[in-house]
Amino acid sequence: MKNSEIRELSTKELVEKIDDQKALLVRMRLNHAVSPLENPNKLGETKRDIARLVTELRSRELSENKK
């Protein structure tokens, strides 16, 4: 997910997307522990996506507090 796509989401959509991505990461980790994933790099990509989403959410919170 690109930063430009993340900026277009509403705050509510950001929170939902964060929850979905965290649940996906947990499922991927469990599946990877049982049998190796076809592409284990997806774990890192998912973690980075979560970080991008949380960063955007936090920057929105800070900009609201400044106002």
mmCIF file of the N, C-alpha and C atoms, coordinates in Angstrom:
data_MODEL
# 
_entry.id   MODEL 
# 
loop_
_atom_site.group_PDB 
_atom_site.id 
_atom_site.type_symbol 
_atom_site.label_atom_id 
_atom_site.label_alt_id 
_atom_site.label_comp_id 
_atom_site.label_asym_id 
_atom_site.label_entity_id 
_atom_site.label_seq_id 
_atom_site.pdbx_PDB_ins_code 
_atom_site.Cartn_x 
_atom_site.Cartn_y 
_atom_site.Cartn_z 
_atom_site.occupancy 
_atom_site.B_iso_or_equiv 
_atom_site.pdbx_formal_charge 
_atom_site.auth_seq_id 
_atom_site.auth_comp_id 
_atom_site.auth_asym_id 
_atom_site.auth_atom_id 
_atom_site.pdbx_PDB_model_num 
ATOM 1   N N  . MET A 1 1  ? 0.846   -1.167  0.000  1.00 0.00 ? 1  MET A N  1 
ATOM 2   C CA . MET A 1 1  ? 0.000   0.000   0.000  1.00 0.00 ? 1  MET A CA 1 
ATOM 3   C C  . MET A 1 1  ? 0.897   1.238   0.000  1.00 0.00 ? 1  MET A C  1 
ATOM 4   N N  . LYS A 1 2  ? 0.608   2.157   -0.889 1.00 0.00 ? 2  LYS A N  1 
ATOM 5   C CA . LYS A 1 2  ? 1.425   3.354   -1.025 1.00 0.00 ? 2  LYS A CA 1 
ATOM 6   C C  . LYS A 1 2  ? 0.942   4.445   -0.084 1.00 0.00 ? 2  LYS A C  1 
ATOM 7   N N  . ASN A 1 3  ? 1.857   5.359   0.216  1.00 0.00 ? 3  ASN A N  1 
ATOM 8   C CA . ASN A 1 3  ? 1.511   6.469   1.107  1.00 0.00 ? 3  ASN A CA 1 
ATOM 9   C C  . ASN A 1 3  ? 0.397   7.325   0.531  1.00 0.00 ? 3  ASN A C  1 
ATOM 10  N N  . SER A 1 4  ? 0.398   7.511   -0.785 1.00 0.00 ? 4  SER A N  1 
ATOM 11  C CA . SER A 1 4  ? -0.650  8.321   -1.406 1.00 0.00 ? 4  SER A CA 1 
ATOM 12  C C  . SER A 1 4  ? -2.016  7.670   -1.227 1.00 0.00 ? 4  SER A C  1 
ATOM 13  N N  . GLU A 1 5  ? -2.064  6.342   -1.280 1.00 0.00 ? 5  GLU A N  1 
ATOM 14  C CA . GLU A 1 5  ? -3.323  5.626   -1.059 1.00 0.00 ? 5  GLU A CA 1 
ATOM 15  C C  . GLU A 1 5  ? -3.766  5.765   0.393  1.00 0.00 ? 5  GLU A C  1 
ATOM 16  N N  . ILE A 1 6  ? -2.819  5.745   1.298  1.00 0.00 ? 6  ILE A N  1 
ATOM 17  C CA . ILE A 1 6  ? -3.130  5.839   2.724  1.00 0.00 ? 6  ILE A CA 1 
ATOM 18  C C  . ILE A 1 6  ? -3.686  7.220   3.057  1.00 0.00 ? 6  ILE A C  1 
ATOM 19  N N  . ARG A 1 7  ? -3.120  8.265   2.469  1.00 0.00 ? 7  ARG A N  1 
ATOM 20  C CA . ARG A 1 7  ? -3.575  9.627   2.748  1.00 0.00 ? 7  ARG A CA 1 
ATOM 21  C C  . ARG A 1 7  ? -5.003  9.857   2.279  1.00 0.00 ? 7  ARG A C  1 
ATOM 22  N N  . GLU A 1 8  ? -5.449  9.112   1.280  1.00 0.00 ? 8  GLU A N  1 
ATOM 23  C CA . GLU A 1 8  ? -6.800  9.273   0.750  1.00 0.00 ? 8  GLU A CA 1 
ATOM 24  C C  . GLU A 1 8  ? -7.866  8.653   1.652  1.00 0.00 ? 8  GLU A C  1 
ATOM 25  N N  . LEU A 1 9  ? -7.467  7.772   2.555  1.00 0.00 ? 9  LEU A N  1 
ATOM 26  C CA . LEU A 1 9  ? -8.421  7.106   3.435  1.00 0.00 ? 9  LEU A CA 1 
ATOM 27  C C  . LEU A 1 9  ? -8.892  8.058   4.528  1.00 0.00 ? 9  LEU A C  1 
ATOM 28  N N  . SER A 1 10 ? -10.131 7.844   4.966  1.00 0.00 ? 10 SER A N  1 
ATOM 29  C CA . SER A 1 10 ? -10.629 8.614   6.104  1.00 0.00 ? 10 SER A CA 1 
ATOM 30  C C  . SER A 1 10 ? -10.044 8.026   7.389  1.00 0.00 ? 10 SER A C  1 
ATOM 31  N N  . THR A 1 11 ? -10.196 8.749   8.476  1.00 0.00 ? 11 THR A N  1 
ATOM 32  C CA . THR A 1 11 ? -9.657  8.289   9.756  1.00 0.00 ? 11 THR A CA 1 
ATOM 33  C C  . THR A 1 11 ? -10.314 6.973   10.179 1.00 0.00 ? 11 THR A C  1 
ATOM 34  N N  . LYS A 1 12 ? -11.613 6.872   9.967  1.00 0.00 ? 12 LYS A N  1 
ATOM 35  C CA . LYS A 1 12 ? -12.327 5.642   10.317 1.00 0.00 ? 12 LYS A CA 1 
ATOM 36  C C  . LYS A 1 12 ? -11.807 4.475   9.484  1.00 0.00 ? 12 LYS A C  1 
ATOM 37  N N  . GLU A 1 13 ? -11.584 4.709   8.196  1.00 0.00 ? 13 GLU A N  1 
ATOM 38  C CA . GLU A 1 13 ? -11.058 3.656   7.325  1.00 0.00 ? 13 GLU A CA 1 
ATOM 39  C C  . GLU A 1 13 ? -9.645  3.265   7.730  1.00 0.00 ? 13 GLU A C  1 
ATOM 40  N N  . LEU A 1 14 ? -8.860  4.238   8.193  1.00 0.00 ? 14 LEU A N  1 
ATOM 41  C CA . LEU A 1 14 ? -7.505  3.942   8.662  1.00 0.00 ? 14 LEU A CA 1 
ATOM 42  C C  . LEU A 1 14 ? -7.536  2.981   9.849  1.00 0.00 ? 14 LEU A C  1 
ATOM 43  N N  . VAL A 1 15 ? -8.401  3.265   10.803 1.00 0.00 ? 15 VAL A N  1 
ATOM 44  C CA . VAL A 1 15 ? -8.493  2.418   11.994 1.00 0.00 ? 15 VAL A CA 1 
ATOM 45  C C  . VAL A 1 15 ? -8.926  0.995   11.601 1.00 0.00 ? 15 VAL A C  1 
ATOM 46  N N  . GLU A 1 16 ? -9.903  0.892   10.705 1.00 0.00 ? 16 GLU A N  1 
ATOM 47  C CA . GLU A 1 16 ? -10.361 -0.418  10.249 1.00 0.00 ? 16 GLU A CA 1 
ATOM 48  C C  . GLU A 1 16 ? -9.253  -1.154  9.515  1.00 0.00 ? 16 GLU A C  1 
ATOM 49  N N  . LYS A 1 17 ? -8.512  -0.433  8.683  1.00 0.00 ? 17 LYS A N  1 
ATOM 50  C CA . LYS A 1 17 ? -7.431  -1.048  7.906  1.00 0.00 ? 17 LYS A CA 1 
ATOM 51  C C  . LYS A 1 17 ? -6.319  -1.534  8.829  1.00 0.00 ? 17 LYS A C  1 
ATOM 52  N N  . ILE A 1 18 ? -6.018  -0.771  9.876  1.00 0.00 ? 18 ILE A N  1 
ATOM 53  C CA . ILE A 1 18 ? -5.001  -1.182  10.848 1.00 0.00 ? 18 ILE A CA 1 
ATOM 54  C C  . ILE A 1 18 ? -5.419  -2.481  11.513 1.00 0.00 ? 18 ILE A C  1 
ATOM 55  N N  . ASP A 1 19 ? -6.679  -2.563  11.954 1.00 0.00 ? 19 ASP A N  1 
ATOM 56  C CA . ASP A 1 19 ? -7.175  -3.779  12.596 1.00 0.00 ? 19 ASP A CA 1 
ATOM 57  C C  . ASP A 1 19 ? -7.107  -4.972  11.646 1.00 0.00 ? 19 ASP A C  1 
ATOM 58  N N  . ASP A 1 20 ? -7.503  -4.763  10.392 1.00 0.00 ? 20 ASP A N  1 
ATOM 59  C CA . ASP A 1 20 ? -7.466  -5.839  9.409  1.00 0.00 ? 20 ASP A CA 1 
ATOM 60  C C  . ASP A 1 20 ? -6.041  -6.326  9.155  1.00 0.00 ? 20 ASP A C  1 
ATOM 61  N N  . GLN A 1 21 ? -5.124  -5.372  9.026  1.00 0.00 ? 21 GLN A N  1 
ATOM 62  C CA . GLN A 1 21 ? -3.735  -5.736  8.739  1.00 0.00 ? 21 GLN A CA 1 
ATOM 63  C C  . GLN A 1 21 ? -3.097  -6.467  9.932  1.00 0.00 ? 21 GLN A C  1 
ATOM 64  N N  . LYS A 1 22 ? -3.432  -6.046  11.148 1.00 0.00 ? 22 LYS A N  1 
ATOM 65  C CA . LYS A 1 22 ? -2.899  -6.733  12.332 1.00 0.00 ? 22 LYS A CA 1 
ATOM 66  C C  . LYS A 1 22 ? -3.430  -8.160  12.412 1.00 0.00 ? 22 LYS A C  1 
ATOM 67  N N  . ALA A 1 23 ? -4.711  -8.350  12.107 1.00 0.00 ? 23 ALA A N  1 
ATOM 68  C CA . ALA A 1 23 ? -5.282  -9.694  12.112 1.00 0.00 ? 23 ALA A CA 1 
ATOM 69  C C  . ALA A 1 23 ? -4.636  -10.546 11.021 1.00 0.00 ? 23 ALA A C  1 
ATOM 70  N N  . LEU A 1 24 ? -4.408  -9.955  9.862  1.00 0.00 ? 24 LEU A N  1 
ATOM 71  C CA . LEU A 1 24 ? -3.750  -10.671 8.762  1.00 0.00 ? 24 LEU A CA 1 
ATOM 72  C C  . LEU A 1 24 ? -2.347  -11.097 9.165  1.00 0.00 ? 24 LEU A C  1 
ATOM 73  N N  . LEU A 1 25 ? -1.616  -10.209 9.831  1.00 0.00 ? 25 LEU A N  1 
ATOM 74  C CA . LEU A 1 25 ? -0.255  -10.521 10.259 1.00 0.00 ? 25 LEU A CA 1 
ATOM 75  C C  . LEU A 1 25 ? -0.241  -11.692 11.241 1.00 0.00 ? 25 LEU A C  1 
ATOM 76  N N  . VAL A 1 26 ? -1.184  -11.707 12.171 1.00 0.00 ? 26 VAL A N  1 
ATOM 77  C CA . VAL A 1 26 ? -1.263  -12.808 13.137 1.00 0.00 ? 26 VAL A CA 1 
ATOM 78  C C  . VAL A 1 26 ? -1.530  -14.127 12.416 1.00 0.00 ? 26 VAL A C  1 
ATOM 79  N N  . ARG A 1 27 ? -2.494  -14.107 11.473 1.00 0.00 ? 27 ARG A N  1 
ATOM 80  C CA . ARG A 1 27 ? -2.799  -15.328 10.715 1.00 0.00 ? 27 ARG A CA 1 
ATOM 81  C C  . ARG A 1 27 ? -1.600  -15.791 9.906  1.00 0.00 ? 27 ARG A C  1 
ATOM 82  N N  . MET A 1 28 ? -0.898  -14.841 9.296  1.00 0.00 ? 28 MET A N  1 
ATOM 83  C CA . MET A 1 28 ? 0.265   -15.200 8.488  1.00 0.00 ? 28 MET A CA 1 
ATOM 84  C C  . MET A 1 28 ? 1.365   -15.803 9.348  1.00 0.00 ? 28 MET A C  1 
ATOM 85  N N  . ARG A 1 29 ? 1.569   -15.243 10.542 1.00 0.00 ? 29 ARG A N  1 
ATOM 86  C CA . ARG A 1 29 ? 2.601   -15.777 11.445 1.00 0.00 ? 29 ARG A CA 1 
ATOM 87  C C  . ARG A 1 29 ? 2.252   -17.199 11.888 1.00 0.00 ? 29 ARG A C  1 
ATOM 88  N N  . LEU A 1 30 ? 0.980   -17.434 12.204 1.00 0.00 ? 30 LEU A N  1 
ATOM 89  C CA . LEU A 1 30 ? 0.567   -18.768 12.615 1.00 0.00 ? 30 LEU A CA 1 
ATOM 90  C C  . LEU A 1 30 ? 0.725   -19.764 11.463 1.00 0.00 ? 30 LEU A C  1 
ATOM 91  N N  . ASN A 1 31 ? 0.305   -19.366 10.284 1.00 0.00 ? 31 ASN A N  1 
ATOM 92  C CA . ASN A 1 31 ? 0.445   -20.244 9.118  1.00 0.00 ? 31 ASN A CA 1 
ATOM 93  C C  . ASN A 1 31 ? 1.908   -20.517 8.813  1.00 0.00 ? 31 ASN A C  1 
ATOM 94  N N  . HIS A 1 32 ? 2.755   -19.519 8.982  1.00 0.00 ? 32 HIS A N  1 
ATOM 95  C CA . HIS A 1 32 ? 4.170   -19.679 8.708  1.00 0.00 ? 32 HIS A CA 1 
ATOM 96  C C  . HIS A 1 32 ? 4.823   -20.614 9.726  1.00 0.00 ? 32 HIS A C  1 
ATOM 97  N N  . ALA A 1 33 ? 4.322   -20.618 10.948 1.00 0.00 ? 33 ALA A N  1 
ATOM 98  C CA . ALA A 1 33 ? 4.871   -21.508 11.974 1.00 0.00 ? 33 ALA A CA 1 
ATOM 99  C C  . ALA A 1 33 ? 4.508   -22.960 11.671 1.00 0.00 ? 33 ALA A C  1 
ATOM 100 N N  . VAL A 1 34 ? 3.330   -23.187 11.120 1.00 0.00 ? 34 VAL A N  1 
ATOM 101 C CA . VAL A 1 34 ? 2.879   -24.542 10.808 1.00 0.00 ? 34 VAL A CA 1 
ATOM 102 C C  . VAL A 1 34 ? 3.552   -25.050 9.535  1.00 0.00 ? 34 VAL A C  1 
ATOM 103 N N  . SER A 1 35 ? 3.434   -24.274 8.488  1.00 0.00 ? 35 SER A N  1 
ATOM 104 C CA . SER A 1 35 ? 4.086   -24.626 7.225  1.00 0.00 ? 35 SER A CA 1 
ATOM 105 C C  . SER A 1 35 ? 4.612   -23.343 6.593  1.00 0.00 ? 35 SER A C  1 
ATOM 106 N N  . PRO A 1 36 ? 5.803   -23.379 6.041  1.00 0.00 ? 36 PRO A N  1 
ATOM 107 C CA . PRO A 1 36 ? 6.411   -22.151 5.512  1.00 0.00 ? 36 PRO A CA 1 
ATOM 108 C C  . PRO A 1 36 ? 5.531   -21.477 4.457  1.00 0.00 ? 36 PRO A C  1 
ATOM 109 N N  . LEU A 1 37 ? 5.499   -20.158 4.524  1.00 0.00 ? 37 LEU A N  1 
ATOM 110 C CA . LEU A 1 37 ? 4.758   -19.388 3.537  1.00 0.00 ? 37 LEU A CA 1 
ATOM 111 C C  . LEU A 1 37 ? 5.468   -19.457 2.195  1.00 0.00 ? 37 LEU A C  1 
ATOM 112 N N  . GLU A 1 38 ? 4.696   -19.296 1.140  1.00 0.00 ? 38 GLU A N  1 
ATOM 113 C CA . GLU A 1 38 ? 5.271   -19.298 -0.197 1.00 0.00 ? 38 GLU A CA 1 
ATOM 114 C C  . GLU A 1 38 ? 6.239   -18.120 -0.355 1.00 0.00 ? 38 GLU A C  1 
ATOM 115 N N  . ASN A 1 39 ? 5.837   -16.970 0.202  1.00 0.00 ? 39 ASN A N  1 
ATOM 116 C CA . ASN A 1 39 ? 6.685   -15.786 0.144  1.00 0.00 ? 39 ASN A CA 1 
ATOM 117 C C  . ASN A 1 39 ? 6.779   -15.173 1.540  1.00 0.00 ? 39 ASN A C  1 
ATOM 118 N N  . PRO A 1 40 ? 7.798   -15.529 2.318  1.00 0.00 ? 40 PRO A N  1 
ATOM 119 C CA . PRO A 1 40 ? 7.911   -15.012 3.681  1.00 0.00 ? 40 PRO A CA 1 
ATOM 120 C C  . PRO A 1 40 ? 8.160   -13.506 3.746  1.00 0.00 ? 40 PRO A C  1 
ATOM 121 N N  . ASN A 1 41 ? 8.527   -12.888 2.637  1.00 0.00 ? 41 ASN A N  1 
ATOM 122 C CA . ASN A 1 41 ? 8.713   -11.432 2.628  1.00 0.00 ? 41 ASN A CA 1 
ATOM 123 C C  . ASN A 1 41 ? 7.404   -10.697 2.849  1.00 0.00 ? 41 ASN A C  1 
ATOM 124 N N  . LYS A 1 42 ? 6.276   -11.383 2.656  1.00 0.00 ? 42 LYS A N  1 
ATOM 125 C CA . LYS A 1 42 ? 4.969   -10.764 2.880  1.00 0.00 ? 42 LYS A CA 1 
ATOM 126 C C  . LYS A 1 42 ? 4.800   -10.366 4.348  1.00 0.00 ? 42 LYS A C  1 
ATOM 127 N N  . LEU A 1 43 ? 5.456   -11.085 5.254  1.00 0.00 ? 43 LEU A N  1 
ATOM 128 C CA . LEU A 1 43 ? 5.389   -10.723 6.675  1.00 0.00 ? 43 LEU A CA 1 
ATOM 129 C C  . LEU A 1 43 ? 5.958   -9.319  6.881  1.00 0.00 ? 43 LEU A C  1 
ATOM 130 N N  . GLY A 1 44 ? 7.117   -9.064  6.315  1.00 0.00 ? 44 GLY A N  1 
ATOM 131 C CA . GLY A 1 44 ? 7.741   -7.747  6.440  1.00 0.00 ? 44 GLY A CA 1 
ATOM 132 C C  . GLY A 1 44 ? 6.937   -6.664  5.761  1.00 0.00 ? 44 GLY A C  1 
ATOM 133 N N  . GLU A 1 45 ? 6.382   -6.971  4.604  1.00 0.00 ? 45 GLU A N  1 
ATOM 134 C CA . GLU A 1 45 ? 5.557   -5.989  3.887  1.00 0.00 ? 45 GLU A CA 1 
ATOM 135 C C  . GLU A 1 45 ? 4.333   -5.607  4.714  1.00 0.00 ? 45 GLU A C  1 
ATOM 136 N N  . THR A 1 46 ? 3.723   -6.606  5.335  1.00 0.00 ? 46 THR A N  1 
ATOM 137 C CA . THR A 1 46 ? 2.532   -6.347  6.149  1.00 0.00 ? 46 THR A CA 1 
ATOM 138 C C  . THR A 1 46 ? 2.888   -5.490  7.363  1.00 0.00 ? 46 THR A C  1 
ATOM 139 N N  . LYS A 1 47 ? 4.027   -5.787  7.987  1.00 0.00 ? 47 LYS A N  1 
ATOM 140 C CA . LYS A 1 47 ? 4.461   -4.985  9.129  1.00 0.00 ? 47 LYS A CA 1 
ATOM 141 C C  . LYS A 1 47 ? 4.722   -3.542  8.716  1.00 0.00 ? 47 LYS A C  1 
ATOM 142 N N  . ARG A 1 48 ? 5.321   -3.340  7.562  1.00 0.00 ? 48 ARG A N  1 
ATOM 143 C CA . ARG A 1 48 ? 5.582   -1.981  7.082  1.00 0.00 ? 48 ARG A CA 1 
ATOM 144 C C  . ARG A 1 48 ? 4.277   -1.252  6.755  1.00 0.00 ? 48 ARG A C  1 
ATOM 145 N N  . ASP A 1 49 ? 3.308   -1.975  6.193  1.00 0.00 ? 49 ASP A N  1 
ATOM 146 C CA . ASP A 1 49 ? 2.010   -1.367  5.910  1.00 0.00 ? 49 ASP A CA 1 
ATOM 147 C C  . ASP A 1 49 ? 1.343   -0.894  7.196  1.00 0.00 ? 49 ASP A C  1 
ATOM 148 N N  . ILE A 1 50 ? 1.410   -1.724  8.230  1.00 0.00 ? 50 ILE A N  1 
ATOM 149 C CA . ILE A 1 50 ? 0.828   -1.351  9.524  1.00 0.00 ? 50 ILE A CA 1 
ATOM 150 C C  . ILE A 1 50 ? 1.521   -0.096  10.053 1.00 0.00 ? 50 ILE A C  1 
ATOM 151 N N  . ALA A 1 51 ? 2.839   -0.047  9.942  1.00 0.00 ? 51 ALA A N  1 
ATOM 152 C CA . ALA A 1 51 ? 3.587   1.115   10.431 1.00 0.00 ? 51 ALA A CA 1 
ATOM 153 C C  . ALA A 1 51 ? 3.194   2.371   9.662  1.00 0.00 ? 51 ALA A C  1 
ATOM 154 N N  . ARG A 1 52 ? 3.019   2.252   8.351  1.00 0.00 ? 52 ARG A N  1 
ATOM 155 C CA . ARG A 1 52 ? 2.608   3.408   7.550  1.00 0.00 ? 52 ARG A CA 1 
ATOM 156 C C  . ARG A 1 52 ? 1.228   3.905   7.970  1.00 0.00 ? 52 ARG A C  1 
ATOM 157 N N  . LEU A 1 53 ? 0.314   2.968   8.196  1.00 0.00 ? 53 LEU A N  1 
ATOM 158 C CA . LEU A 1 53 ? -1.043  3.335   8.595  1.00 0.00 ? 53 LEU A CA 1 
ATOM 159 C C  . LEU A 1 53 ? -1.048  4.016   9.957  1.00 0.00 ? 53 LEU A C  1 
ATOM 160 N N  . VAL A 1 54 ? -0.309  3.466   10.900 1.00 0.00 ? 54 VAL A N  1 
ATOM 161 C CA . VAL A 1 54 ? -0.260  4.032   12.252 1.00 0.00 ? 54 VAL A CA 1 
ATOM 162 C C  . VAL A 1 54 ? 0.395   5.417   12.221 1.00 0.00 ? 54 VAL A C  1 
ATOM 163 N N  . THR A 1 55 ? 1.417   5.574   11.398 1.00 0.00 ? 55 THR A N  1 
ATOM 164 C CA . THR A 1 55 ? 2.092   6.868   11.284 1.00 0.00 ? 55 THR A CA 1 
ATOM 165 C C  . THR A 1 55 ? 1.144   7.928   10.746 1.00 0.00 ? 55 THR A C  1 
ATOM 166 N N  . GLU A 1 56 ? 0.378   7.584   9.731  1.00 0.00 ? 56 GLU A N  1 
ATOM 167 C CA . GLU A 1 56 ? -0.580  8.540   9.169  1.00 0.00 ? 56 GLU A CA 1 
ATOM 168 C C  . GLU A 1 56 ? -1.656  8.893   10.197 1.00 0.00 ? 56 GLU A C  1 
ATOM 169 N N  . LEU A 1 57 ? -2.142  7.890   10.920 1.00 0.00 ? 57 LEU A N  1 
ATOM 170 C CA . LEU A 1 57 ? -3.152  8.139   11.941 1.00 0.00 ? 57 LEU A CA 1 
ATOM 171 C C  . LEU A 1 57 ? -2.606  9.072   13.021 1.00 0.00 ? 57 LEU A C  1 
ATOM 172 N N  . ARG A 1 58 ? -1.383  8.829   13.438 1.00 0.00 ? 58 ARG A N  1 
ATOM 173 C CA . ARG A 1 58 ? -0.758  9.661   14.469 1.00 0.00 ? 58 ARG A CA 1 
ATOM 174 C C  . ARG A 1 58 ? -0.532  11.088  13.981 1.00 0.00 ? 58 ARG A C  1 
ATOM 175 N N  . SER A 1 59 ? -0.116  11.244  12.743 1.00 0.00 ? 59 SER A N  1 
ATOM 176 C CA . SER A 1 59 ? 0.101   12.592  12.218 1.00 0.00 ? 59 SER A CA 1 
ATOM 177 C C  . SER A 1 59 ? -1.213  13.365  12.137 1.00 0.00 ? 59 SER A C  1 
ATOM 178 N N  . ARG A 1 60 ? -2.304  12.675  11.849 1.00 0.00 ? 60 ARG A N  1 
ATOM 179 C CA . ARG A 1 60 ? -3.610  13.326  11.834 1.00 0.00 ? 60 ARG A CA 1 
ATOM 180 C C  . ARG A 1 60 ? -4.016  13.755  13.235 1.00 0.00 ? 60 ARG A C  1 
ATOM 181 N N  . GLU A 1 61 ? -3.732  12.908  14.217 1.00 0.00 ? 61 GLU A N  1 
ATOM 182 C CA . GLU A 1 61 ? -4.056  13.263  15.606 1.00 0.00 ? 61 GLU A CA 1 
ATOM 183 C C  . GLU A 1 61 ? -3.270  14.493  16.046 1.00 0.00 ? 61 GLU A C  1 
ATOM 184 N N  . LEU A 1 62 ? -2.004  14.539  15.690 1.00 0.00 ? 62 LEU A N  1 
ATOM 185 C CA . LEU A 1 62 ? -1.175  15.672  16.074 1.00 0.00 ? 62 LEU A CA 1 
ATOM 186 C C  . LEU A 1 62 ? -1.617  16.956  15.381 1.00 0.00 ? 62 LEU A C  1 
ATOM 187 N N  . SER A 1 63 ? -2.004  16.853  14.118 1.00 0.00 ? 63 SER A N  1 
ATOM 188 C CA . SER A 1 63 ? -2.445  18.058  13.411 1.00 0.00 ? 63 SER A CA 1 
ATOM 189 C C  . SER A 1 63 ? -3.769  18.574  13.964 1.00 0.00 ? 63 SER A C  1 
ATOM 190 N N  . GLU A 1 64 ? -4.635  17.669  14.438 1.00 0.00 ? 64 GLU A N  1 
ATOM 191 C CA . GLU A 1 64 ? -5.894  18.090  15.053 1.00 0.00 ? 64 GLU A CA 1 
ATOM 192 C C  . GLU A 1 64 ? -5.632  18.782  16.389 1.00 0.00 ? 64 GLU A C  1 
ATOM 193 N N  . ASN A 1 65 ? -4.646  18.293  17.124 1.00 0.00 ? 65 ASN A N  1 
ATOM 194 C CA . ASN A 1 65 ? -4.333  18.896  18.425 1.00 0.00 ? 65 ASN A CA 1 
ATOM 195 C C  . ASN A 1 65 ? -3.730  20.282  18.271 1.00 0.00 ? 65 ASN A C  1 
ATOM 196 N N  . LYS A 1 66 ? -3.019  20.519  17.178 1.00 0.00 ? 66 LYS A N  1 
ATOM 197 C CA . LYS A 1 66 ? -2.425  21.835  16.953 1.00 0.00 ? 66 LYS A CA 1 
ATOM 198 C C  . LYS A 1 66 ? -3.476  22.893  16.702 1.00 0.00 ? 66 LYS A C  1 
ATOM 199 N N  . LYS A 1 67 ? -4.574  22.491  16.100 1.00 0.00 ? 67 LYS A N  1 
ATOM 200 C CA . LYS A 1 67 ? -5.639  23.436  15.768 1.00 0.00 ? 67 LYS A CA 1 
ATOM 201 C C  . LYS A 1 67 ? -6.359  23.822  16.980 1.00 0.00 ? 67 LYS A C  1 
# 
